[in-house]
């Protein structure tokens, strides 16, 4: 049975890609909701010298209880729209994490 992934996730072989829309310079780091097919994440870091990217990758890895090396920024190093690759088959972890963040009816 092929379950439908939330709009911010796509499968690339054994890995998942997570579309993220970031808002740097926030008071605290955390996810808001889905925005235009991406998970909107506010980052408590400036978009300077890769600091916001580092905070994003560390935050996602911590949220998923994965080692830092399991989350890689693959696209959007200097853009607000980014793609993160999650190493391994983490579909159920991602679905449970996104449902906890956004609620079970927040994605198609």
N, C-alpha and C positions, 0 to 999 in steps of 0.2 A: 504494500500500500504506500503510494507516494504522497506524503503529506506536503501541503503547500507551505513554503517558507514565507516569513514576513517579507514585505517589499524591500526592506533594507538588506536582505541577505541573498546571496547567489552562491550556488555551488560551483566550484572549480576543481573537478576531480575529487580527491579525498578531502579537500580543504573548503572552507567557507570564506567568502568575502563579505565584509560588513561595510556598507556605505554609511559614512558619517558626515554630518554637516556641523562644523565646529563654530563656536562663539568664544573667542579668546577674551582674556582680561575679565573674567567673571569673578564674583566674590568667592565662589566655591566650585569645585568640579562635580558634575553630575549630568545625567540625561534628563531631557525635558519630554520629548515626544517624537513622533515621526514627523518629518518635514520633507515634502517633495521626494518621497522614496528613500529617505536617509534618516538615520537616528540623529537627532539634534543633541549635541553634547556641549555644555558650557564648561570651559576650561579656566582654572585659576592659574593662568600663566600667560605671559605676553607672546605674541607671534614673532619672537626674535630669536635668532640662533638655534632654531629647532626646539626651543623650550616647550612650546605648546604641543608639538608632535610627541615629545618624550612623555609629557604628562598624559596625553591621550592614550598612548600605547601602554603605559604603566597602569592607568586606571582600568582599561578594558581587561588586561591580564589579571589584575586583582579582582575585578568583578566576577570573572569567570573561574577564579581560583586556578589559573594556569601560570606556568613560568613565563617570565618576560619574553624569552626567546620564541614562545609559541604564537606571539602576536607581532606581525610585521606591517609597517606602513608601505604599501606597494604603489599607491598613486596619490598625488595631491600634496606633495611635500610643502608647497608654498601657497596652496589654495585652501579655501574654506571647506570645499567638498573633498573628502578623502576616502580612500579605500584601504581597509585593513584586512590582511589575510590571517585567518585563524588556522594554525597548524593542527592537523588531525581531524578526525570525524567528530565534530562537536555539535552536531545539529540539535540534539536534545538539550544540551547545556545551554546553547544559544537561545533556543525556544523558551526554556524555563526562565532564563535571565531576562529576555525581552518581555515575557509575560509579567514577570515580577515588576519590571520597570514601567511598562506601558499599560498593563491590564490585558486580559485575554481577548478583548474585542477591538483593540486598537490597531490591529493590522489585518489586511485582507487574507 
